[in-house]
Amino acid sequence: MRIILSLCVFIFSPYLLAFNGDLYLCDSTDWVELKADTTNKKANTTFSFYLDNDKLKFIDSGGYFDNSEFSIISKEFDPDQFLASSQGSTFHYANETFTYTLNTNTLGTQPSIISMIGKCTILKNDN
């Protein structure tokens, strides 16, 4: 049993560490806020983040997510896919595309949903 467990750790470890330090440069292509009586299209934004073990850390670059931090809740075995969450929001990345949703009803404010979709370019960390 120890041999099987050791082999699993050895085989899957590179995938679990594949993204650490990678820098993602992203641009939203569509961004809207929905409220009970209105829909507001927002101006697109540019932002960047990097992966640090179990966190998605956004960099202060004048974008919507400045200095935010999301907990990674799922890393697929495909190194181009993960799901992160923080206070009523989810951020999903798969194959150079991201989707983001924030449900403000969970924050005790006027209920609204913010949704964003866009593209990212990855600068790989060679370490």
C-alpha positions as CSV (number, residue, x, y, z in Angstrom):
1,M,0.0,0.0,0.0
2,R,2.9,2.4,0.8
3,I,4.4,1.8,-2.6
4,I,1.1,2.7,-4.4
5,L,0.7,5.8,-2.3
6,S,4.3,6.8,-3.0
7,L,3.8,6.3,-6.7
8,C,0.6,8.5,-6.7
9,V,2.4,11.3,-4.9
10,F,5.4,11.1,-7.2
11,I,3.2,11.0,-10.4
12,F,0.8,13.7,-9.5
13,S,3.1,16.2,-7.6
14,P,4.3,17.9,-10.7
15,Y,0.7,18.8,-11.6
16,L,0.0,20.2,-8.2
17,L,3.0,22.5,-8.4
18,A,2.8,23.3,-12.1
19,F,1.4,26.8,-11.7
20,N,3.2,28.2,-8.7
21,G,4.7,31.6,-9.6
22,D,3.1,31.8,-13.0
23,L,1.9,35.3,-13.8
24,Y,-1.4,35.8,-15.6
25,L,-2.0,39.0,-17.6
26,C,-5.8,39.3,-18.2
27,D,-8.2,41.5,-20.1
28,S,-12.0,41.4,-19.7
29,T,-14.0,41.3,-22.9
30,D,-17.5,41.5,-21.3
31,W,-18.4,42.9,-17.9
32,V,-21.9,43.5,-16.6
33,E,-23.7,44.3,-13.3
34,L,-27.3,43.0,-12.9
35,K,-29.6,44.5,-10.4
36,A,-33.3,43.9,-9.8
37,D,-34.3,46.7,-12.2
38,T,-31.2,47.5,-14.2
39,T,-28.3,46.0,-16.3
40,N,-25.1,48.1,-16.4
41,K,-22.4,47.3,-18.9
42,K,-19.1,48.2,-17.4
43,A,-15.9,49.4,-19.1
44,N,-13.5,46.5,-19.6
45,T,-10.6,46.1,-17.2
46,T,-7.0,44.8,-17.3
47,F,-5.5,43.0,-14.3
48,S,-2.9,40.5,-13.4
49,F,-2.4,37.8,-10.8
50,Y,-0.1,35.0,-9.9
51,L,-0.6,31.6,-8.2
52,D,1.0,30.9,-4.9
53,N,0.3,27.4,-3.6
54,D,-3.4,27.5,-2.7
55,K,-3.9,31.3,-3.4
56,L,-4.7,33.5,-6.4
57,K,-3.0,36.8,-5.6
58,F,-4.0,39.8,-7.7
59,I,-1.4,42.5,-8.3
60,D,-2.1,46.3,-7.9
61,S,-2.3,47.4,-11.5
62,G,-5.2,49.7,-11.5
63,G,-7.7,46.9,-12.2
64,Y,-10.9,45.7,-10.6
65,F,-9.2,43.0,-8.5
66,D,-6.3,45.1,-7.1
67,N,-4.7,43.5,-4.1
68,S,-7.4,40.8,-3.8
69,E,-6.7,37.3,-2.8
70,F,-8.8,34.2,-3.7
71,S,-8.5,30.7,-2.3
72,I,-8.0,28.0,-4.9
73,I,-10.7,25.5,-4.2
74,S,-10.0,23.2,-7.1
75,K,-7.0,22.5,-9.4
76,E,-7.8,20.1,-12.1
77,F,-5.1,17.6,-13.2
78,D,-5.0,19.7,-16.4
79,P,-2.6,22.4,-15.5
80,D,-4.6,24.9,-17.5
81,Q,-7.6,24.9,-15.2
82,F,-8.5,26.0,-11.7
83,L,-11.4,27.4,-9.6
84,A,-10.9,30.0,-6.9
85,S,-13.3,31.7,-4.5
86,S,-13.6,34.7,-2.1
87,Q,-16.5,36.2,-0.2
88,G,-19.4,35.4,-2.6
89,S,-17.3,35.4,-5.7
90,T,-15.9,32.7,-8.0
91,F,-13.1,32.9,-10.5
92,H,-12.7,30.1,-13.0
93,Y,-9.8,29.8,-15.4
94,A,-9.5,27.3,-18.2
95,N,-7.3,27.3,-21.3
96,E,-6.6,31.0,-21.6
97,T,-10.2,32.1,-20.7
98,F,-11.6,33.3,-17.4
99,T,-15.0,33.8,-16.0
100,Y,-15.8,35.7,-12.8
101,T,-19.1,36.1,-10.9
102,L,-19.8,38.0,-7.7
103,N,-23.2,37.6,-6.0
104,T,-23.5,40.6,-3.7
105,N,-26.6,39.2,-2.0
106,T,-24.3,37.3,0.2
107,L,-22.6,40.5,1.4
108,G,-25.7,42.1,2.9
109,T,-25.9,44.9,0.3
110,Q,-28.4,45.6,-2.4
111,P,-28.7,42.3,-4.4
112,S,-26.8,42.3,-7.6
113,I,-24.7,40.0,-9.7
114,I,-21.4,41.1,-11.4
115,S,-20.2,38.9,-14.2
116,M,-17.1,39.1,-16.2
117,I,-15.4,37.1,-19.0
118,G,-12.1,37.5,-20.7
119,K,-8.7,36.2,-21.9
120,C,-5.4,35.7,-20.1
121,T,-1.8,35.3,-21.3
122,I,0.5,33.3,-19.0
123,L,4.1,34.2,-18.3
124,K,5.5,30.8,-17.1
125,N,7.7,30.7,-14.0
126,D,10.7,28.6,-15.0
127,N,11.7,27.8,-11.4
